[in-house]
C-alpha cells in the first residue's frame, strides 16, 4: 500500500479508480510516449530525504519540462521509482480522505473528510482546513482496498475527485497518524483511544463522526486563504464562515499556547528557505 505503483496495481485489479499513470523506464521512452499534459512527477514512496522526495510533487506542462524534471528525479531515486501521472484538475477542495481504525480486516470506526484548503494551494505540503463530510464513494473504495490486504491499524487513504468524469481516484495510503489526526476525536471518533482499547484486549464501539466538524492549521490556512482570495477562488465571507465549524487546531490550545507561538517563526523560516531561497 505504501509503494504507489503497487497500490495502483491493486486498485486496478479490484476496480478502484486511479489517476492515468505512465510507465517509463528511461528518458527515451518518456520522449516517445503519447502523453496528455499537464502531468505530475512524484516518488514511489514518501519519507525520502533527497530534494525530489522532499518536494513531493513536481508539475510538468510540456514534454521538455517533463524530461528535465524526470532526468533530475531519476538521478536522485532511480527511473523505476519516479511516478508520472496525468494531473487531475483542482486544488485542495478536490481532495478527499478516508480516515479509520481497522482491526482483523474490518473497520472499527471510519469517516470521510474533505481537504478544503492546503498550503501551497495547488500542491499542498500540508492540509490547512479539513472538514468531516458525507461521501460514501470514498468509504466504499477505501474499504475495498484495505479489505483486500486484511488491514489492521490506523489508516488514511487519500483520493482526488476528478470533475471531468465525477470519479474518486485513489492517490495514497498512509498507515499511520496523519497531520489532521486531531479531527477524529473532535468529531466524536477518538481513533487513538480506540486503538489503545483494542491493544488492551477490550472491545470498542463507535458511532459515526459528526458532519461539518473541522480542523484548521491556522497560520498556514491564513496564507492559503489570502492566496485563494487574491485569485478570486474564495470570498472573504466564505473564508470567515469556515471558522464556525472548527473544533480542532493543529497547534493552538488555550491550555498550552507555546506550540502555536513557536509555529509562527518556524513557518516563516520554512517559507523563506523553501519559497525564496530554494533550500530544501
C-alpha positions as CSV (number, residue, x, y, z in Angstrom):
1,X,0.0,0.0,0.0
2,X,2.9,2.4,0.7
3,X,4.5,1.9,-2.7
4,X,2.4,3.8,-5.2
5,X,2.9,1.6,-8.3
6,X,1.9,-1.5,-6.3
7,X,-1.1,0.4,-4.8
8,X,-2.3,1.4,-8.2
9,X,-1.9,-2.1,-9.5
10,X,-4.0,-3.5,-6.7
11,X,-6.6,-0.7,-7.1
12,X,-6.9,-1.5,-10.8
13,X,-7.3,-5.2,-10.0
14,X,-10.3,-4.6,-7.7
15,X,-11.9,-1.9,-9.7
16,X,-10.9,1.2,-7.8
17,X,-10.2,4.3,-10.0
18,X,-6.7,5.7,-10.2
19,X,-5.2,8.7,-12.0
20,X,-4.0,7.9,-15.5
21,X,-0.4,6.8,-14.9
22,X,2.5,6.4,-17.3
23,X,5.1,3.6,-17.1
24,X,8.5,4.7,-18.2
25,X,11.9,3.1,-17.6
26,X,14.1,5.6,-19.5
27,X,14.2,9.1,-20.9
28,X,13.9,7.7,-24.4
29,X,10.6,6.1,-23.5
30,X,9.3,9.3,-22.0
31,X,10.4,11.3,-25.1
32,X,8.4,9.0,-27.4
33,X,5.3,8.2,-25.4
34,X,1.9,9.7,-26.0
35,X,1.2,11.9,-23.0
36,X,-1.7,14.1,-22.0
37,X,-0.3,17.2,-20.3
38,X,0.0,18.6,-17.7
39,X,1.5,15.8,-15.7
40,X,3.0,15.4,-12.2
41,X,6.0,13.6,-11.0
42,X,6.3,12.1,-7.5
43,X,8.4,9.5,-5.7
44,X,7.0,5.9,-5.5
45,X,7.2,6.2,-1.7
46,X,7.2,9.0,0.8
47,X,9.8,9.7,3.5
48,X,12.9,10.2,1.4
49,X,15.4,12.9,2.3
50,X,16.5,13.8,-1.3
51,X,15.4,17.0,-2.9
52,X,12.8,15.3,-5.2
53,X,11.2,13.3,-2.3
54,X,11.0,16.4,-0.1
55,X,9.3,18.4,-2.9
56,X,6.7,15.6,-3.0
57,X,5.2,16.7,-6.3
58,X,6.6,18.4,-9.4
59,X,4.4,19.7,-12.3
60,X,5.4,19.5,-16.0
61,X,3.3,21.3,-18.6
62,X,5.1,20.1,-21.7
63,X,7.5,17.4,-22.8
64,X,10.6,19.4,-22.4
65,X,9.8,20.3,-18.8
66,X,8.8,16.6,-18.2
67,X,12.1,15.3,-19.5
68,X,14.1,17.9,-17.5
69,X,12.2,17.0,-14.3
70,X,12.3,13.3,-15.0
71,X,16.1,13.3,-15.5
72,X,16.7,15.2,-12.3
73,X,14.4,13.0,-10.3
74,X,15.8,9.7,-11.7
75,X,19.3,10.9,-10.8
76,X,18.2,11.1,-7.2
77,X,16.0,8.0,-6.8
78,X,16.3,6.0,-10.0
79,X,14.0,5.7,-13.0
80,X,11.8,2.9,-11.6
81,X,11.0,4.9,-8.5
82,X,9.6,8.0,-10.3
83,X,5.8,8.0,-10.8
84,X,4.4,10.1,-13.7
85,X,0.7,10.8,-13.7
86,X,-1.8,12.9,-15.6
87,X,-2.7,16.0,-13.4
88,X,-6.2,15.8,-12.2
89,X,-7.7,19.3,-12.2
90,X,-8.5,21.0,-8.9
91,X,-6.7,22.1,-5.8
92,X,-7.3,21.1,-2.1
93,X,-11.1,21.4,-2.5
94,X,-11.0,18.3,-4.8
95,X,-9.1,16.1,-2.3
96,X,-10.9,13.7,0.0
97,X,-9.7,11.3,2.6
98,X,-10.9,8.1,4.3
99,X,-9.8,8.0,8.0
100,X,-10.2,4.9,10.0
101,X,-9.1,2.3,12.5
102,X,-9.2,-1.3,11.3
103,X,-8.9,-4.5,13.3
104,X,-8.7,-8.0,11.9
105,X,-9.5,-6.9,8.4
106,X,-12.6,-4.9,9.3
107,X,-13.3,-1.2,10.1
108,X,-13.8,-0.4,13.8
109,X,-14.5,3.3,13.1
110,X,-14.4,5.3,9.9
111,X,-15.3,8.6,8.3
112,X,-14.7,10.7,5.2
113,X,-13.2,14.1,5.2
114,X,-12.6,16.8,2.6
115,X,-9.4,18.9,2.4
116,X,-11.0,22.2,1.8
117,X,-7.7,24.1,1.8
118,X,-4.0,23.2,1.7
119,X,-0.6,25.0,1.5
120,X,0.6,25.7,-1.1
121,X,-2.9,25.9,-2.6
122,X,-2.4,23.7,-5.6
123,X,0.2,21.1,-4.4
124,X,0.0,21.2,-0.6
125,X,2.8,20.2,1.6
126,X,0.2,20.1,4.3
127,X,-3.6,20.3,4.9
128,X,-4.7,23.6,6.4
129,X,-8.5,23.2,6.6
130,X,-10.2,19.8,6.7
131,X,-13.9,19.0,7.3
132,X,-15.9,15.9,8.0
133,X,-18.2,15.2,5.1
134,X,-20.7,12.6,3.9
135,X,-19.0,10.9,0.9
136,X,-19.9,7.2,0.6
137,X,-17.9,6.7,-2.5
138,X,-14.6,7.4,-0.6
139,X,-15.6,5.0,2.2
140,X,-16.6,2.2,-0.2
141,X,-13.4,2.4,-2.3
142,X,-11.2,2.5,0.7
143,X,-12.9,-0.5,2.3
144,X,-12.3,-2.5,-0.9
145,X,-8.6,-1.6,-0.9
146,X,-8.0,-2.3,2.8
147,X,-10.1,-5.5,2.9
148,X,-8.0,-6.9,0.0
149,X,-4.9,-6.9,2.3
150,X,-6.7,-7.8,5.6
151,X,-5.5,-4.5,7.0
152,X,-5.1,-3.8,10.7
153,X,-4.4,-0.4,12.4
154,X,-4.8,3.3,11.8
155,X,-5.0,4.4,8.2
156,X,-5.7,7.4,6.0
157,X,-6.5,6.9,2.3
158,X,-6.3,9.9,0.0
159,X,-8.5,10.4,-3.0
160,X,-8.9,13.2,-5.6
161,X,-12.3,13.9,-7.2
162,X,-12.0,14.1,-11.0
163,X,-14.6,16.6,-12.0
164,X,-14.3,15.6,-15.7
165,X,-15.9,12.2,-15.1
166,X,-17.1,12.5,-11.5
167,X,-14.8,9.8,-10.2
168,X,-12.9,9.4,-7.0
169,X,-9.3,8.4,-7.8
170,X,-7.1,7.0,-5.1
171,X,-3.7,8.7,-4.6
172,X,-2.0,7.4,-1.4
173,X,-2.4,5.1,1.6
174,X,-0.9,6.3,4.9
175,X,-0.8,3.6,7.6
176,X,0.0,6.0,10.4
177,X,-1.4,9.0,12.2
178,X,-1.7,12.0,9.8
179,X,-1.4,15.8,10.1
180,X,-5.1,16.4,10.9
181,X,-5.5,13.3,13.1
182,X,-7.0,15.5,15.9
183,X,-10.1,16.0,13.8
184,X,-11.2,12.4,14.6
185,X,-11.6,12.9,18.4
186,X,-13.2,16.4,17.8
187,X,-15.8,14.8,15.6
188,X,-16.6,12.1,18.1
189,X,-14.4,9.2,16.9
190,X,-11.2,9.1,19.1
191,X,-9.3,6.7,16.9
192,X,-6.2,6.9,19.1
193,X,-8.2,6.0,22.2
194,X,-9.9,3.1,20.3
195,X,-6.6,1.8,19.2
196,X,-5.4,1.7,22.8
197,X,-8.6,0.0,23.9
198,X,-8.1,-2.7,21.3
199,X,-4.4,-3.2,22.2
200,X,-5.5,-3.7,25.8
201,X,-7.8,-6.5,24.7
202,X,-11.1,-4.8,25.3
203,X,-14.0,-4.3,22.8
204,X,-14.8,-0.9,21.5
205,X,-17.8,0.5,19.7
206,X,-18.3,3.8,17.8
207,X,-21.0,5.9,16.3
208,X,-20.3,8.0,13.2
209,X,-18.3,11.2,13.0
210,X,-20.3,14.5,13.2
211,X,-20.5,16.0,9.7
212,X,-19.3,19.6,9.3
213,X,-16.8,19.4,12.2
214,X,-13.5,20.9,11.0
215,X,-9.8,21.1,11.8
216,X,-7.5,24.0,11.0
217,X,-3.8,24.8,10.8
218,X,-4.4,28.5,11.5
219,X,-1.2,30.2,10.4
220,X,-0.8,28.3,7.2
221,X,-4.6,28.5,6.5
222,X,-4.4,32.2,6.7
223,X,-1.7,32.1,4.0
224,X,-3.7,29.7,1.9
225,X,-6.9,31.8,2.3
226,X,-5.2,35.0,1.3
227,X,-3.8,33.3,-1.8
228,X,-7.2,32.0,-2.8
229,X,-9.0,35.3,-2.1
230,X,-6.4,37.2,-4.1
231,X,-7.0,35.0,-7.1
232,X,-10.8,35.1,-6.8
233,X,-11.2,31.4,-5.8
234,X,-12.6,32.3,-2.4
235,X,-14.5,35.2,-0.9
236,X,-13.7,36.9,2.4
237,X,-17.2,35.9,3.7
238,X,-16.6,32.3,2.8
239,X,-13.3,32.2,4.5
240,X,-14.5,33.8,7.7
241,X,-17.5,31.5,7.7
242,X,-15.2,28.4,7.7
243,X,-14.2,29.1,11.3
244,X,-17.7,28.3,12.5
245,X,-17.2,24.6,12.4
246,X,-13.6,24.4,13.7
247,X,-13.3,22.2,16.7
248,X,-9.7,21.1,16.5
249,X,-6.5,23.1,15.8
250,X,-3.1,21.9,14.5
251,X,-1.0,23.8,17.1
252,X,-3.3,26.1,19.0
253,X,-4.6,25.3,22.6
254,X,-5.5,27.7,25.3
255,X,-4.1,25.3,27.9
256,X,-0.8,25.1,26.1
257,X,-0.1,28.1,23.8
258,X,3.7,27.6,23.4
259,X,3.4,25.3,20.3
260,X,1.3,27.9,18.4
261,X,3.7,30.7,19.4
262,X,6.7,28.7,18.2
263,X,5.0,27.8,15.0
264,X,4.9,31.4,13.7
265,X,8.7,31.9,13.4
266,X,9.1,28.2,12.3
267,X,6.6,28.6,9.5
268,X,8.1,32.0,8.4
269,X,11.6,30.3,8.2
270,X,10.1,27.4,6.2
271,X,8.6,29.8,3.7
272,X,11.7,31.9,3.4
273,X,14.0,28.9,2.8
274,X,11.8,26.9,0.5
275,X,9.9,29.5,-1.5
276,X,12.5,32.3,-1.7
277,X,16.0,30.8,-1.0
278,X,15.0,27.5,-2.7
279,X,16.6,25.5,0.1
280,X,15.1,22.0,0.6
